[in-house]
Amino acid sequence: MKVYLDYAATTPVKKEVLEEMLPYFNQHYGNPSSIHSFGRESKKVIDLARDRIAKTLAAKSDEIFFTGGGSEADNWAIKGVAYALKSKGNHIITSKIEHHAVLHTCQQLEKEGFEITYLDVDHHGLINLEDLRRAIRNNTILITIMYANNEIGTVQPIKAIADIAKENSILLHTDAVQAYGSFKINPEILGIDLLSISAHKIYGPKGVGALYIKKGTKIHPLLHGGAQEKRRRAGTENLPGIVGFGKAAEIAYNNIEEHTEKLINYRDQLINKLMGKIPYTRLNGHPTKRLPGNVNISFEFIEGESLLLSLDMVGIAGSSGSACTSGSLDPSHVLMGIGLSHEIAHGSLRLSLGDLTTQEEIDYVIQHLPPIVERLRQMSPLYEKVKGEAKSV
Ligand SMILES: *Cc1c(COP(=O)(O)O)cnc(C)c1O
C-alpha cells in the first residue's frame, strides 16, 4: 500500500484542474499582452482566474497579483514594502518560526541595513501579543507573521495581530500558503494588507502563486520588465498555471467545510490513537488552534530520519523535523522555536493529510507506526534503560 501523507509539502493536481489547464499549452497559447484575438483570449482567462481567486478572499480582482509561487509572493511583499517605505523606517517584525521564504528574505534585508525583530513563540508555537506590542518602534514599517505554520500547524491570532498593526499604522503581511484552502480568509475584515498564497498546496500546479495587495498599499515591484500585472510584476504570465490556480481555488472553497471536517476527523484519530498506543511522545503545535490536516509528533529515543525510512519501506510518506536530507543535521528552526531539545526535535514526524486521504490509510498508519517506533527504540540504549527503570518501580 502507498500512503501519501505529505500534503503540506505539495499536493497532486486535481483532474478537473489539469483538464482545464491543458488547452492553454498548445491550443490557446496567445501571449496575454498581444493585441490579436489569440492574446485577448488569454487575457480573458487570466482575468477569470483572478476573479475566482479574488472571490475566495472576498477581495477585489485588482487586488490579486500572480507570482511564480508562494516564495515569490513572500519575497515581494516583504522586500517590496521595505523598499517602498524605507524613507519612513527600516524596522520589520516577524517571528522565529516563519517559512524560510520569509526568514531568509528578512535576513537578506538585514544585510541591506534593515533591522528585524524575530519574535519568540510559546511551546505551542503562538506569538505573544504583548511581545508584539513591545517590539513596535516608531520606525517599524511592516509586521509579517504567518497565518498557519507549515511544520506544526499552529494558527496565529491573526485578527488580534492585525488590530495591533492598525493601531500603530503599520502594514501587515501574512504568509497564508498553508491556511489558504483550509480556512475562510477575508483580508479586508481581518485587516491584512498583504497575503501570500500558492497553487500547489491546494491541488493546483507548482510554480504559480499570488499576492493579495490591499488597494492603496505602497509596494515596489520585485521583477522589472514588461507591463504585466499592472506594471507590478513583469514577465509573460504562466497561462496554464494561472488557469489551474483559479480552478483549484474555486474547488477548494466550494468544498471547504466538508474538506476540513474530514481532515480534522482523520487528524484527531491519528493524534489520539498514535499517542495512546505509543509511550514517550509529545504533540507539537497547538492542540486545537491547528491546521485541519497537520499531525506533528515527537517520539523520544528515535531519529526522525530512520523513522521516515522505515515508514517509506511500508509505503508511508511523511516528513521529519530535521533537515538532514538537505545535508545539514540542524533540527528545524520551528521545533527549536517551540523549545524542543535537539534530541526530541530529531525524533519528530509530520504527517499532513489531504483530499485523497482515506480511513483505510489512517488505519494502516495506526497499525504500522507503533511497531516501527518500538523496533527503532530497541536499538536505543537509553530507551532500554528507561524501560528497565519503569519496570523495577
Ligand atoms: C510551501 C510554502 C511556501 C512556499 O510556497 P512555494 O509555492 O512552494 O514557493 C511558503 N510558505 C509556506 C507556509 C509554505 O507552506
Ligand as a Chemical Component Dictionary entry (heavy atoms), coordinates in Angstrom:
data_LIG
# 
_chem_comp.id                   LIG 
_chem_comp.type                 NON-POLYMER 
_chem_comp.pdbx_formal_charge   0 
_chem_comp.three_letter_code    LIG 
# 
loop_
_chem_comp_atom.comp_id 
_chem_comp_atom.atom_id 
_chem_comp_atom.alt_atom_id 
_chem_comp_atom.type_symbol 
_chem_comp_atom.charge 
_chem_comp_atom.model_Cartn_x 
_chem_comp_atom.model_Cartn_y 
_chem_comp_atom.model_Cartn_z 
_chem_comp_atom.pdbx_ordinal 
LIG C1 C1 C 0 5.031 25.894 0.642  1  
LIG C2 C2 C 0 5.103 27.129 1.455  2  
LIG C3 C3 C 0 5.707 28.297 0.942  3  
LIG C4 C4 C 0 6.384 28.330 -0.389 4  
LIG O1 O1 O 0 5.486 28.263 -1.459 5  
LIG P1 P1 P 0 6.051 27.809 -2.892 6  
LIG O2 O2 O 0 4.887 27.975 -3.799 7  
LIG O3 O3 O 0 6.474 26.366 -2.731 8  
LIG O4 O4 O 0 7.191 28.701 -3.223 9  
LIG C5 C5 C 0 5.713 29.424 1.739  10 
LIG N1 N1 N 0 5.163 29.422 2.959  11 
LIG C6 C6 C 0 4.567 28.333 3.478  12 
LIG C7 C7 C 0 3.942 28.420 4.828  13 
LIG C8 C8 C 0 4.537 27.145 2.754  14 
LIG O5 O5 O 0 3.956 26.071 3.279  15 
# 
loop_
_chem_comp_bond.comp_id 
_chem_comp_bond.atom_id_1 
_chem_comp_bond.atom_id_2 
_chem_comp_bond.value_order 
_chem_comp_bond.pdbx_ordinal 
LIG C1 C2 SING 1  
LIG C2 C3 SING 2  
LIG C2 C8 DOUB 3  
LIG C3 C4 SING 4  
LIG C3 C5 DOUB 5  
LIG C4 O1 SING 6  
LIG O1 P1 SING 7  
LIG P1 O2 DOUB 8  
LIG P1 O3 SING 9  
LIG P1 O4 SING 10 
LIG C5 N1 SING 11 
LIG N1 C6 DOUB 12 
LIG C6 C7 SING 13 
LIG C6 C8 SING 14 
LIG C8 O5 SING 15 
# 
